[in-house]
Amino acid sequence: MGIKAFNILFKLAWRNLWRNKRRTLITVSSVLLAVIMASALLAIAGGTQQQMVETMVRQETGYLQVQDILYHDEPSMDHTFELTGEVEEALDPFEDEIRYTVPRISGFSLAAKEMTTKPSMVSGIDPVKEDRLRGLSLNIVDGKMFAADDDYAVIAQGLAEMLDIGVGDTLVLLGQGFQAMTAAGKFEVGGIVEFSIPEQNNMMVFLPLSRAQWYFAAENRLTGLIIMPRDEEEIDQLAKSIQGRLDDDWYAVRTWKELMPDMVGLMEMQDTVYKIIAWVFYIIGGFGIFGTILTMLYERMHEFGMLLSLGMKRVRLATVGLMETVMIGFIGVIAGIAAGYPIMYLFHLYPIEFKGEIAEYMLDMGFEPVVALSVEPSIFLYQAFTVFGITLVIGLYTMRKIFSINILDATRN
């Protein structure tokens, strides 16, 4: 089939669509609504997941971490690693790809005041770098954040309340350090920080990095070196490149997906649920197209019989039917994206704020009660390919019906 013949068939299909404008517009509207609803649903899902990842990455793991090869499977002080020139040299070639790094040493201990004890997570941090990652100093509710050379602790508000301890009081810590050394120390409380995540708010104790290393008897050692990349989309390649410059027997470079497999599983489950709901909208729109095409087929059966009897090839007539179906879907998708994108972009710029019980639930889970809709191009491409697939299936049904037309029966109708 040449270009000229294709153009003729295209024009014929286009004109056929508008022979009954009302019916075509109703069908296009059903596709348009399905695309808007499905796009909005996936945009909300994408925005929620982006917020979830951003929160957990900043509060917990970072996008990448350099760790001892055994630490992920068996987190203990014995599986910390020494921050040597080898690690620093491995990162040097990627200076343009790394925004900053954040060193940490963390381990469980008992926190006590007089006769009251509570389990805690003691984390040694560089206050400037940690502040850049998650803004700890912005959440100080009493006292102040320490500097790198200070000798006092900052503890989470929930833990402070459970221990009935305040700024100026003495906190006793007892745990296990490097190579089975006893970790024990007394620190003045210089600040209290509030977390939105209950687990952190009830457990966290922060010390200057050097003091925490002294406490754990792990001089110059870290449990993890967080790496924040300039481009979050390239973390897998960056991790692979850094790993290639480190000794695989001693170091592992892990992405946030490897460090938080449970959250990745939750996100995959959410994706599945949202896509199932989106497919409900697609099926409704698909039935709208199918009903229209089926009606058009039976209304024009006599016309088809006459065209075939006059010598029109079945393949060309079937191609016209396929084009009509695909055109309806294409118009619906374009109209749906054109109508839905500005709305979604508006809610991307001005996130939806939740109130009441929903807001409280989100805060308890550690997330801000706001959702900014995602406007990733993949969301809209997904709509286009899905609707194209549905219309293609319906179009193939149309072609099959045209190929099976009995000319004598059709012309008698």
ABEGO torsion letter per residue (X at the ends): XBAAAAAAAAAAAAAAAAABAAAAAAAAAAAAAAAAAAAAAAAAAAAAAAAAAAAAAAAAAEABBBBBAAAAABBBAAABBBBBAAAAAAAAAAAAABABBBBBBBBBBBBBBEABBBBBBBBBBBAAAAAAAAGAAAABABEBBBBAABABBBBBAAAAAAAGBBBGBBBBBBBBBBGGBBBBBBBBBABBBBBABAAAAAABBBBBAAAAAAAAGBBGBBABBBBBBABAAAAAAAAAAAAAABBAAABBBBBAAAABAAAAAAAAAAAAAAAAAAAAAAAAAAAAAAAAAAAAAAAAAAAAAAAAAAGBBAAAAAAAAAAAAAAAAAAAAAAAAAAAAAAAAAAAABBBBBBEAAAAAAAAAGBBABBBBBABAAAAAAAAAAAAAAAAAAAAAAAAAAAABBAAAAAAX
